[in-house]
């Protein structure tokens, strides 16, 4: 599993980073981005929860 964060939709609320800091991080523009290319199986549920809780639906599961 992978995730993509649409930089045009991200409002830098930090919800995804709070829920799953091992997968999401802040980038140079202070927006969320994926910190990993492939999400480890033990973090998939957290990453999916982060995507579901994004207020702007900027995160998509790939």
C-alpha positions, -999 to +999 in steps of 0.1 A: +000+000+000+011+036-007-005+069+000-005+102-020-012+136-005-026+161-029-006+192-021-033+215-036-059+201-011-038+198+020-045+226+045-017+216+069-041+206+097-017+178+109-044+152+115-027+126+094+006+132+112-010+129+146-027+096+136+002+080+118+035+098+123+055+069+109+039+074+075+032+111+073+056+141+078+058+178+071+074+188+038+093+220+029+060+238+023+047+228+057+022+205+041+017+168+049+035+143+027+043+106+027+075+097+046+077+062+031+074+048-004+057+016+007+036+014+039+046-015+061+017-039+067+015-031+104+009+006+097-017+001+069-047+004+092-033+036+108-026+051+074-061+043+061-075+059+093-055+090+086-068+092+050-104+088+062-099+116+088-084+141+064-109+170+064-101+179+028-098+143+015-063+152+003-050+117+010-056+088-013-047+051-009-028+037-038 
